[in-house]
Amino acid sequence: MARVTVEDCVDKVENRFELVLLASHRARQISQGQQITVDRDNDKNPVVALREIAEPTLTPDDLKEDLIHSLQKHVEVDEPEPQAPPAAPLTQNEEAAPVASAGAGSDEPEDNIAFDRMSEEDLLAGIEGLIPPEKNEDY
C-alpha cells in the first residue's frame, strides 16, 4: 500500500477523531520501540500506524484499551476484603457483649447510630454566633 488515507481506516474506526487518537497513540508506541506489524516502506510512524489500522494487523479495540490504560494515573485493583474470623459459639451462661466499634476503622454499618438533631432556630443561632473572618486588604 503506497499511500494510506483516512477513508481506508474509517471502516475500521467510524469516528475520525477516535481514529486520530488511536493512530497517534500507536505512532508513539512505534517511536518508543514497539514492533511494527506491517512493512515500513520508508514511511514515518503515523503513516505506519494508519496502515496497521487499515490492514487488520491491529484491532482498534486493543489500541483503545491500551490508550485508556496509558492515560490512567491510578489503576484500582479489586482485592477481596479480609473476612473476620467466625466468633466462637456462646454457651447458655454467656451473654453477647456489645462490641464498641466507634472509630475502630470498621466499614460495616452500625445498628445503634444516634444522630444529633438540630432545629433551624438552633442552627441560625449558631451561625449568628460565629465570628466573621478578618478582612485582608490584599484581596
DSSP file (Angstrom, degrees, kcal/mol; ACC not computed):
  #  RESIDUE AA STRUCTURE BP1 BP2  ACC     N-H-->O    O-->H-N    N-H-->O    O-->H-N    TCO  KAPPA ALPHA  PHI   PSI    X-CA   Y-CA   Z-CA
    1    1 A M              0   0    0      0, 0.0     3,-0.1     0, 0.0    50,-0.0   0.000 360.0 360.0 360.0 114.2    0.0    0.0    0.0
    2    2 A A        +     0   0    0      1,-0.2     2,-0.4     0, 0.0     0, 0.0   0.950 360.0  17.8 -74.4 -49.8    1.8    3.1   -1.2
    3    3 A R        -     0   0    0     48,-0.0     2,-0.4     2,-0.0    -1,-0.2  -0.948  66.0-155.3-124.9 145.3   -0.5    5.7    0.4
    4    4 A V        -     0   0    0     -2,-0.4     2,-0.3    -3,-0.1    47,-0.1  -0.963  13.9-169.0-117.8 137.6   -3.0    5.3    3.2
    5    5 A T    >>  -     0   0    0     -2,-0.4     3,-0.7    45,-0.1     4,-0.7  -0.746  37.7-108.3-119.0 168.9   -5.9    7.7    3.6
    6    6 A V  H >> S+     0   0    0     -2,-0.3     4,-1.6     1,-0.2     3,-1.0   0.851 117.7  62.9 -63.8 -33.8   -8.4    8.2    6.4
    7    7 A E  H 3> S+     0   0    0      1,-0.3     4,-0.6     2,-0.2    -1,-0.2   0.801  96.5  58.5 -63.7 -27.8  -11.1    6.6    4.2
    8    8 A D  H <4 S+     0   0    0     -3,-0.7    -1,-0.3     1,-0.2    -2,-0.2   0.786 114.4  37.1 -68.6 -25.3   -9.1    3.4    4.3
    9    9 A C  H XX S+     0   0    0     -3,-1.0     4,-2.5    -4,-0.7     3,-1.4   0.618  94.5  82.5-101.7 -16.1   -9.4    3.4    8.1
   10   10 A V  H 3< S+     0   0    0     -4,-1.6    -2,-0.1     1,-0.3    -1,-0.1   0.811  86.7  58.8 -65.3 -28.9  -12.9    4.7    8.6
   11   11 A D  T 3< S+     0   0    0     -4,-0.6    -1,-0.3     1,-0.2     3,-0.2   0.745 112.2  41.1 -71.8 -19.0  -14.4    1.3    8.0
   12   12 A K  T <4 S+     0   0    0     -3,-1.4     2,-0.5     1,-0.3    -2,-0.2   0.847 130.9  23.9 -89.4 -42.1  -12.4    0.0   11.0
   13   13 A V     <  -     0   0    0     -4,-2.5    -1,-0.3     1,-0.1     6,-0.1  -0.957  70.0-166.1-126.9 109.7  -12.9    3.1   13.3
   14   14 A E  S    S+     0   0    0     -2,-0.5     2,-0.6    -3,-0.2    -1,-0.1   0.867  70.7  72.6 -68.2 -37.7  -16.0    5.1   12.4
   15   15 A N     >  -     0   0    0      1,-0.2     4,-2.0     2,-0.0     5,-0.1  -0.689  68.5-155.7 -84.6 120.8  -15.2    8.2   14.4
   16   16 A R  H  > S+     0   0    0     -2,-0.6     4,-2.1     1,-0.2    -1,-0.2   0.849  93.7  53.4 -66.1 -34.5  -12.4   10.2   12.7
   17   17 A F  H  > S+     0   0    0      2,-0.2     4,-2.1     1,-0.2    -1,-0.2   0.904 109.5  47.9 -67.6 -40.1  -11.4   11.8   16.0
   18   18 A E  H  > S+     0   0    0      1,-0.2     4,-2.7     2,-0.2    -2,-0.2   0.872 108.8  55.5 -65.9 -36.0  -11.1    8.5   17.7
   19   19 A L  H  X S+     0   0    0     -4,-2.0     4,-2.7     2,-0.2     5,-0.2   0.909 107.1  49.1 -61.8 -42.2   -9.1    7.3   14.7
   20   20 A V  H  X S+     0   0    0     -4,-2.1     4,-2.5     2,-0.2     5,-0.2   0.911 111.7  49.4 -64.3 -42.2   -6.6   10.2   15.1
   21   21 A L  H  X S+     0   0    0     -4,-2.1     4,-2.1     2,-0.2    -2,-0.2   0.930 114.3  44.5 -61.9 -45.7   -6.3    9.4   18.8
   22   22 A L  H  X S+     0   0    0     -4,-2.7     4,-2.5     2,-0.2    -2,-0.2   0.914 114.5  48.2 -67.4 -42.3   -5.6    5.7   18.2
   23   23 A A  H  X S+     0   0    0     -4,-2.7     4,-2.4    -5,-0.2    -1,-0.2   0.900 112.7  48.4 -66.9 -39.4   -3.2    6.3   15.3
   24   24 A S  H  X S+     0   0    0     -4,-2.5     4,-2.0    -5,-0.2    -1,-0.2   0.893 111.6  50.3 -67.9 -37.4   -1.2    8.9   17.3
   25   25 A H  H  X S+     0   0    0     -4,-2.1     4,-2.0    -5,-0.2    -2,-0.2   0.923 112.4  47.0 -64.0 -43.3   -1.0    6.6   20.3
   26   26 A R  H  X S+     0   0    0     -4,-2.5     4,-2.4     1,-0.2    -2,-0.2   0.883 109.3  54.0 -66.5 -37.3    0.2    3.8   18.0
   27   27 A A  H  X S+     0   0    0     -4,-2.4     4,-2.2     1,-0.2    -1,-0.2   0.886 108.4  50.1 -63.7 -37.8    2.8    6.1   16.4
   28   28 A R  H  X S+     0   0    0     -4,-2.0     4,-1.4     2,-0.2    -1,-0.2   0.899 109.1  51.8 -65.8 -39.5    4.1    7.0   19.9
   29   29 A Q  H  <>S+     0   0    0     -4,-2.0     5,-2.3     1,-0.2     4,-0.2   0.914 109.7  49.2 -61.9 -42.1    4.3    3.3   20.7
   30   30 A I  H ><5S+     0   0    0     -4,-2.4     3,-1.5     1,-0.2    -1,-0.2   0.910 109.4  51.4 -64.3 -41.5    6.3    2.7   17.5
   31   31 A S  H 3<5S+     0   0    0     -4,-2.2    -1,-0.2     1,-0.3    -2,-0.2   0.762 105.2  57.5 -68.3 -22.5    8.7    5.6   18.3
   32   32 A Q  T 3<5S-     0   0    0     -4,-1.4    -1,-0.3    -3,-0.2    -2,-0.2   0.454 130.2 -93.1 -86.3  -0.2    9.2    4.1   21.7
   33   33 A G  T < 5S+     0   0    0     -3,-1.5    -3,-0.2     1,-0.3    -2,-0.1   0.515  71.0 150.4 109.5   4.8   10.4    0.8   20.1
   34   34 A Q      < -     0   0    0     -5,-2.3    -1,-0.3     1,-0.1     2,-0.1  -0.399  54.8 -97.6 -70.5 151.6    7.4   -1.4   19.8
   35   35 A Q        -     0   0    0     -2,-0.1     2,-0.2     1,-0.1    -1,-0.1  -0.426  34.5-133.1 -70.6 136.7    7.4   -3.9   17.0
   36   36 A I        -     0   0    0     -2,-0.1     4,-0.1     1,-0.1    -1,-0.1  -0.615   3.6-150.3 -89.6 154.6    5.5   -2.9   13.8
   37   37 A T  S    S+     0   0    0     -2,-0.2     2,-0.3    11,-0.1    -1,-0.1   0.395  75.3  50.3-107.9   1.2    3.2   -5.4   12.1
   38   38 A V  S    S-     0   0    0     17,-0.0     2,-0.2    19,-0.0    -2,-0.1  -0.853  98.6 -82.1-129.0 167.5    3.5   -4.1    8.5
   39   39 A D        -     0   0    0     -2,-0.3    -2,-0.1     1,-0.1     4,-0.0  -0.494  33.7-140.0 -68.8 140.1    6.4   -3.3    6.2
   40   40 A R    >   -     0   0    0     -2,-0.2     3,-1.8    -4,-0.1    -1,-0.1   0.897  18.1-169.7 -71.2 -40.0    7.8    0.2    6.9
   41   41 A D  T 3  S-     0   0    0      1,-0.3     3,-0.1    -3,-0.0    -1,-0.1   0.837  72.8 -63.3  50.8  38.4    8.4    1.0    3.2
   42   42 A N  T 3  S+     0   0    0      1,-0.2    -1,-0.3     0, 0.0     2,-0.2   0.767 100.6 145.3  60.7  27.7   10.3    4.2    4.3
   43   43 A D    <   -     0   0    0     -3,-1.8    -1,-0.2     1,-0.1     2,-0.1  -0.623  50.5-112.9 -93.8 155.4    7.1    5.6    5.9
   44   44 A K     >  -     0   0    0     -2,-0.2     4,-2.3    -3,-0.1     3,-0.4  -0.364  37.0 -96.5 -80.8 167.7    7.0    7.6    9.0
   45   45 A N  H  > S+     0   0    0      1,-0.2     4,-2.6     2,-0.2     5,-0.2   0.861 120.7  52.2 -58.7 -42.8    5.5    6.4   12.2
   46   46 A P  H  > S+     0   0    0      0, 0.0     4,-2.2     0, 0.0    -1,-0.2   0.896 112.0  47.3 -62.1 -36.3    2.0    8.0   11.8
   47   47 A V  H  > S+     0   0    0     -3,-0.4     4,-2.4     2,-0.2    -2,-0.2   0.905 111.9  49.8 -69.5 -40.5    1.7    6.5    8.3
   48   48 A V  H  X S+     0   0    0     -4,-2.3     4,-2.3     2,-0.2    -1,-0.2   0.908 110.3  51.3 -62.8 -40.8    2.8    3.1    9.6
   49   49 A A  H  X S+     0   0    0     -4,-2.6     4,-1.7     1,-0.2    -2,-0.2   0.917 110.8  47.3 -63.5 -43.2    0.2    3.4   12.4
   50   50 A L  H  X S+     0   0    0     -4,-2.2     4,-2.7     1,-0.2    -1,-0.2   0.881 111.2  51.8 -65.6 -37.1   -2.6    4.2    9.9
   51   51 A R  H  X S+     0   0    0     -4,-2.4     4,-2.7     2,-0.2     6,-0.2   0.881 107.6  52.5 -65.8 -37.1   -1.5    1.3    7.7
   52   52 A E  H  <>S+     0   0    0     -4,-2.3     6,-1.2     1,-0.2     5,-0.9   0.862 112.9  44.7 -65.8 -34.1   -1.7   -1.0   10.7
   53   53 A I  H  <5S+     0   0    0     -4,-1.7    -2,-0.2    -5,-0.2    -1,-0.2   0.897 113.1  50.3 -75.3 -39.5   -5.2    0.1   11.4
   54   54 A A  H  <5S+     0   0    0     -4,-2.7    -2,-0.2    -5,-0.1    -3,-0.2   0.925 110.3  53.9 -65.4 -45.0   -6.3   -0.1    7.8
   55   55 A E  T ><5S-     0   0    0     -4,-2.7     2,-2.1    -5,-0.2     3,-0.8  -0.685 102.7-113.2 -84.2 145.5   -4.9   -3.6    7.4
   56   56 A P  T 3 5S+     0   0    0      0, 0.0    -3,-0.1     0, 0.0     3,-0.1  -0.087  85.5 111.8 -76.7  45.6   -6.3   -5.9   10.1
   57   57 A T  T 3 <S+     0   0    0     -2,-2.1     2,-0.4    -5,-0.9    -4,-0.1   0.787  82.4  31.8 -85.5 -27.2   -3.0   -6.4   11.8
   58   58 A L  S <  S-     0   0    0     -6,-1.2    -1,-0.2    -3,-0.8     3,-0.0  -0.985  81.3-132.6-126.1 139.9   -4.1   -4.5   14.9
   59   59 A T     >  -     0   0    0     -2,-0.4     4,-1.9     1,-0.1     3,-0.3  -0.747  12.3-136.3 -90.2 138.4   -7.6   -4.3   16.3
   60   60 A P  H  > S+     0   0    0      0, 0.0     4,-2.6     0, 0.0     5,-0.2   0.821 104.1  59.7 -61.2 -30.4   -8.9   -0.9   17.2
   61   61 A D  H  > S+     0   0    0      2,-0.2     4,-2.4     1,-0.2     5,-0.2   0.907 105.3  47.6 -65.3 -40.7  -10.4   -2.3   20.4
   62   62 A D  H  > S+     0   0    0     -3,-0.3     4,-2.3     2,-0.2    -1,-0.2   0.911 112.8  48.8 -65.7 -41.4   -7.0   -3.4   21.6
   63   63 A L  H  X S+     0   0    0     -4,-1.9     4,-2.5     2,-0.2    -2,-0.2   0.903 110.8  51.1 -63.0 -40.2   -5.5    0.0   20.7
   64   64 A K  H  X S+     0   0    0     -4,-2.6     4,-2.6     2,-0.2    -2,-0.2   0.924 110.4  48.0 -64.2 -44.8   -8.3    1.7   22.5
   65   65 A E  H  X S+     0   0    0     -4,-2.4     4,-2.5     1,-0.2    -1,-0.2   0.909 113.0  48.8 -61.3 -42.1   -7.8   -0.3   25.7
   66   66 A D  H  X S+     0   0    0     -4,-2.3     4,-2.1     2,-0.2    -2,-0.2   0.880 110.8  50.6 -66.6 -38.0   -4.1    0.3   25.6
   67   67 A L  H  X S+     0   0    0     -4,-2.5     4,-1.4     2,-0.2    -2,-0.2   0.930 111.9  47.0 -64.0 -45.7   -4.7    4.1   25.1
   68   68 A I  H  X S+     0   0    0     -4,-2.6     4,-1.0     1,-0.2     3,-0.3   0.918 112.3  50.2 -62.4 -43.2   -7.0    4.2   28.1
   69   69 A H  H  < S+     0   0    0     -4,-2.5     3,-0.4     1,-0.2    -1,-0.2   0.879 108.8  52.1 -63.4 -37.3   -4.6    2.2   30.2
   70   70 A S  H  < S+     0   0    0     -4,-2.1    -1,-0.2     1,-0.2    -2,-0.2   0.775 109.5  50.0 -71.5 -24.0   -1.7    4.6   29.3
   71   71 A L  H  < S+     0   0    0     -4,-1.4     2,-0.3    -3,-0.3    -1,-0.2   0.628  86.9 102.5 -88.3 -14.2   -3.8    7.6   30.3
   72   72 A Q     <  -     0   0    0     -4,-1.0     3,-0.2    -3,-0.4    -3,-0.0  -0.521  49.4-169.8 -74.2 133.7   -4.8    6.3   33.7
   73   73 A K  S    S+     0   0    0      1,-0.3     2,-0.4    -2,-0.3    -1,-0.2   0.812  78.0  27.3 -89.0 -35.3   -2.8    7.7   36.6
   74   74 A H        -     0   0    0      2,-0.0     2,-0.7     0, 0.0    -1,-0.3  -0.983  69.2-157.7-132.5 120.8   -4.1    5.3   39.2
   75   75 A V        -     0   0    0     -2,-0.4     2,-0.5    -3,-0.2    -6,-0.0  -0.876  15.2-143.6-100.3 119.7   -5.3    1.8   38.4
   76   76 A E        -     0   0    0     -2,-0.7     2,-0.5     2,-0.0    -2,-0.0  -0.702  10.7-154.9 -86.9 128.2   -7.6    0.5   41.1
   77   77 A V        -     0   0    0     -2,-0.5     2,-0.8     2,-0.0    -2,-0.0  -0.888  14.4-131.1-105.2 127.1   -7.2   -3.2   41.7
   78   78 A D        +     0   0    0     -2,-0.5    -2,-0.0     0, 0.0     0, 0.0  -0.672  32.9 177.0 -78.7 113.0  -10.1   -5.1   43.1
   79   79 A E        -     0   0    0     -2,-0.8     2,-0.1     3,-0.0    -2,-0.0  -0.921  34.9-104.8-114.7 143.3   -8.9   -7.1   46.1
   80   80 A P        -     0   0    0      0, 0.0     3,-0.1     0, 0.0     0, 0.0  -0.400  38.2-113.7 -66.4 141.1  -11.2   -9.2   48.2
   81   81 A E        -     0   0    0      1,-0.1     2,-0.1    -2,-0.1     0, 0.0  -0.488  36.9-100.3 -72.9 143.6  -11.9   -7.7   51.6
   82   82 A P        -     0   0    0      0, 0.0     2,-0.4     0, 0.0    -1,-0.1  -0.422  36.5-132.0 -66.9 137.2  -10.5   -9.6   54.6
   83   83 A Q        -     0   0    0     -2,-0.1     0, 0.0    -3,-0.1     0, 0.0  -0.717  16.3-120.3 -91.2 137.8  -13.1  -11.7   56.3
   84   84 A A        -     0   0    0     -2,-0.4     3,-0.1     1,-0.1    -1,-0.0  -0.519  36.0-104.9 -72.6 141.2  -13.4  -11.6   60.0
   85   85 A P        -     0   0    0      0, 0.0    -1,-0.1     0, 0.0     2,-0.0  -0.396  45.4 -96.0 -65.3 145.7  -12.8  -14.9   61.7
   86   86 A P        -     0   0    0      0, 0.0     2,-0.1     0, 0.0    -3,-0.0  -0.352  41.4-114.3 -65.3 141.2  -16.1  -16.6   62.9
   87   87 A A        -     0   0    0      1,-0.1     3,-0.1    -3,-0.1    -3,-0.0  -0.417  31.9-102.9 -74.6 149.8  -16.9  -15.9   66.5
   88   88 A A        -     0   0    0     -2,-0.1    -1,-0.1     1,-0.1     2,-0.0  -0.483  45.3-100.7 -70.0 141.1  -17.0  -18.8   68.9
   89   89 A P        -     0   0    0      0, 0.0     2,-0.2     0, 0.0    -1,-0.1  -0.343  38.4-117.9 -65.3 144.9  -20.5  -20.0   69.7
   90   90 A L        -     0   0    0     -3,-0.1     2,-0.1     1,-0.1     6,-0.0  -0.553  19.9-134.9 -83.9 145.4  -21.9  -18.8   73.1
   91   91 A T        -     0   0    0     -2,-0.2     3,-0.5     1,-0.1    -1,-0.1  -0.370  34.2 -96.8 -87.0 176.9  -22.8  -21.2   75.8
   92   92 A Q  S    S+     0   0    0      1,-0.2    -1,-0.1    -2,-0.1    -2,-0.0   0.811 123.0  50.3 -67.2 -29.8  -26.0  -20.8   77.8
   93   93 A N  S    S+     0   0    0      2,-0.0     2,-0.3     0, 0.0    -1,-0.2   0.691  97.4  81.6 -83.6 -18.7  -24.3  -18.9   80.7
   94   94 A E        -     0   0    0     -3,-0.5     2,-0.3     3,-0.0    -4,-0.0  -0.624  64.1-154.8 -90.4 146.5  -22.6  -16.4   78.4
   95   95 A E        -     0   0    0     -2,-0.3     2,-0.5    -5,-0.0    -4,-0.1  -0.873  28.8-102.4-114.9 152.3  -24.2  -13.3   77.1
   96   96 A A        -     0   0    0     -2,-0.3     3,-0.0    -6,-0.0    -6,-0.0  -0.613  36.0-144.4 -75.2 123.6  -23.3  -11.4   74.0
   97   97 A A        -     0   0    0     -2,-0.5     2,-0.1     1,-0.1    -1,-0.0  -0.687  23.9-106.0 -87.9 141.7  -21.3   -8.3   74.9
   98   98 A P        -     0   0    0      0, 0.0     2,-0.5     0, 0.0    -1,-0.1  -0.430  32.2-129.7 -66.7 139.9  -21.9   -5.2   72.8
   99   99 A V        -     0   0    0     -2,-0.1     2,-0.8     2,-0.0    -3,-0.0  -0.805  10.8-141.4 -94.4 126.0  -18.9   -4.5   70.5
  100  100 A A        +     0   0    0     -2,-0.5    -1,-0.0     1,-0.1     0, 0.0  -0.777  35.5 156.8 -88.1 110.7  -17.6   -0.9   70.6
  101  101 A S    >   +     0   0    0     -2,-0.8     3,-1.5     2,-0.0     2,-0.7   0.157  18.3 134.8-121.6  19.0  -16.7   -0.1   67.1
  102  102 A A  T 3  S-     0   0    0      1,-0.3    -2,-0.0     2,-0.1     0, 0.0  -0.587  91.7  -8.5 -71.7 113.5  -16.9    3.7   67.1
  103  103 A G  T 3  S+     0   0    0     -2,-0.7    -1,-0.3     3,-0.2    -2,-0.0   0.638  96.6 126.1  76.2  14.2  -13.8    4.9   65.4
  104  104 A A  S <  S-     0   0    0     -3,-1.5    -2,-0.1     2,-0.1    -1,-0.1   0.484  83.9-108.5 -84.2  -1.0  -12.4    1.4   65.2
  105  105 A G        +     0   0    0      1,-0.3     2,-0.3    -4,-0.3    -3,-0.1   0.579  69.2 146.7  88.6   9.4  -11.9    1.6   61.5
  106  106 A S        -     0   0    0     -5,-0.4    -1,-0.3     1,-0.1    -3,-0.2  -0.630  38.5-159.4 -82.4 137.3  -14.7   -0.8   60.6
  107  107 A D        +     0   0    0     -2,-0.3    -1,-0.1     2,-0.1     3,-0.1   0.472  59.3 109.2 -92.1  -3.1  -16.6    0.0   57.4
  108  108 A E  S    S-     0   0    0      1,-0.1    -2,-0.1     0, 0.0     2,-0.1  -0.499  78.9-106.0 -75.6 141.6  -19.6   -2.1   58.5
  109  109 A P        -     0   0    0      0, 0.0     2,-0.4     0, 0.0    -1,-0.1  -0.383  30.3-133.2 -67.5 144.0  -22.8   -0.1   59.3
  110  110 A E    >   -     0   0    0      1,-0.1     3,-0.5    -2,-0.1     0, 0.0  -0.806   2.9-148.5 -99.6 138.7  -23.6    0.1   63.0
  111  111 A D  T 3  S+     0   0    0     -2,-0.4     2,-0.5     1,-0.2    -1,-0.1   0.813  91.0  56.8 -76.4 -30.1  -27.1   -0.5   64.1
  112  112 A N  T 3  S+     0   0    0      2,-0.1     2,-0.5     0, 0.0    -1,-0.2  -0.310  70.0 149.4-100.9  49.7  -27.1    1.8   67.1
  113  113 A I    <   -     0   0    0     -3,-0.5     2,-0.5    -2,-0.5     0, 0.0  -0.716  26.3-165.9 -85.6 127.5  -26.2    5.1   65.4
  114  114 A A        -     0   0    0     -2,-0.5     2,-0.4     2,-0.0    -2,-0.1  -0.963   3.5-157.1-115.4 126.6  -27.6    8.2   67.0
  115  115 A F        -     0   0    0     -2,-0.5     2,-0.4     1,-0.0    -2,-0.0  -0.793  20.5-119.0-101.6 143.0  -27.6   11.5   65.2
  116  116 A D        -     0   0    0     -2,-0.4     2,-0.4     2,-0.0    -2,-0.0  -0.666  28.6-148.0 -77.1 131.7  -27.8   14.8   66.9
  117  117 A R        -     0   0    0     -2,-0.4     2,-0.4     0, 0.0    -1,-0.0  -0.848  15.0-172.8-102.9 138.1  -30.9   16.7   65.7
  118  118 A M        -     0   0    0     -2,-0.4     2,-0.1     4,-0.0    -2,-0.0  -0.996  16.8-134.0-132.8 133.8  -30.8   20.4   65.5
  119  119 A S     >  -     0   0    0     -2,-0.4     4,-2.1     1,-0.1     5,-0.1  -0.349  28.9-109.1 -79.6 166.9  -33.7   22.7   64.8
  120  120 A E  H  > S+     0   0    0      1,-0.2     4,-2.7     2,-0.2     5,-0.2   0.877 119.2  54.5 -63.4 -36.9  -33.4   25.6   62.3
  121  121 A E  H  > S+     0   0    0      2,-0.2     4,-2.5     1,-0.2    -1,-0.2   0.914 108.6  47.8 -64.4 -42.3  -33.5   28.1   65.1
  122  122 A D  H  > S+     0   0    0      2,-0.2     4,-2.1     1,-0.2    -1,-0.2   0.892 112.3  50.1 -65.0 -38.6  -30.6   26.5   66.8
  123  123 A L  H  X S+     0   0    0     -4,-2.1     4,-2.3     2,-0.2    -2,-0.2   0.932 112.0  46.4 -65.0 -45.8  -28.7   26.3   63.6
  124  124 A L  H  X S+     0   0    0     -4,-2.7     4,-2.5     1,-0.2    -2,-0.2   0.887 111.7  51.9 -64.5 -38.5  -29.3   30.0   62.8
  125  125 A A  H  X S+     0   0    0     -4,-2.5     4,-1.3    -5,-0.2    -1,-0.2   0.893 110.4  49.0 -65.3 -38.1  -28.3   31.0   66.4
  126  126 A G  H  < S+     0   0    0     -4,-2.1     4,-0.4     2,-0.2    -2,-0.2   0.891 111.2  49.1 -67.4 -38.8  -25.1   29.0   66.0
  127  127 A I  H >< S+     0   0    0     -4,-2.3     3,-1.3     1,-0.2    -2,-0.2   0.903 109.1  52.4 -67.4 -40.1  -24.3   30.7   62.7
  128  128 A E  H 3< S+     0   0    0     -4,-2.5    -1,-0.2     1,-0.3    -2,-0.2   0.799 104.0  58.6 -65.4 -27.8  -25.0   34.2   64.1
  129  129 A G  T 3< S+     0   0    0     -4,-1.3    -1,-0.3    -5,-0.2    -2,-0.2   0.577  83.7 106.3 -79.0  -8.4  -22.6   33.4   66.9
  130  130 A L  S <  S-     0   0    0     -3,-1.3    -3,-0.0    -4,-0.4    -4,-0.0  -0.419  73.6-123.2 -71.9 146.7  -19.7   32.8   64.5
  131  131 A I        -     0   0    0     -2,-0.1     3,-0.1     1,-0.0    -1,-0.1  -0.780  28.1-120.4 -89.1 128.5  -17.0   35.4   64.3
  132  132 A P        -     0   0    0      0, 0.0     3,-0.1     0, 0.0    -1,-0.0  -0.351  35.2 -98.6 -67.3 150.1  -16.5   36.7   60.7
  133  133 A P        -     0   0    0      0, 0.0     2,-0.1     0, 0.0     0, 0.0  -0.307  44.8 -94.8 -67.0 152.8  -13.1   36.2   59.3
  134  134 A E        -     0   0    0      1,-0.1     2,-0.4    -3,-0.1    -3,-0.0  -0.422  40.0-119.2 -67.8 140.7  -10.7   39.2   59.3
  135  135 A K        -     0   0    0     -2,-0.1     2,-0.5    -3,-0.1    -1,-0.1  -0.665  22.6-150.4 -83.6 134.5  -10.7   41.2   56.1
  136  136 A N    >   -     0   0    0     -2,-0.4     3,-1.0     1,-0.1    -1,-0.0  -0.902   9.1-146.7-107.0 131.2   -7.4   41.3   54.4
  137  137 A E  T 3  S+     0   0    0     -2,-0.5    -1,-0.1     1,-0.2    -2,-0.0   0.692  92.5  70.5 -70.6 -18.9   -6.7   44.5   52.3
  138  138 A D  T 3         0   0    0      1,-0.2    -1,-0.2    -3,-0.0    -3,-0.0   0.768 360.0 360.0 -71.1 -24.2   -4.7   42.4   49.7
  139  139 A Y    <         0   0    0     -3,-1.0    -1,-0.2     0, 0.0    -2,-0.2   0.455 360.0 360.0 -94.1 360.0   -7.8   40.7   48.4
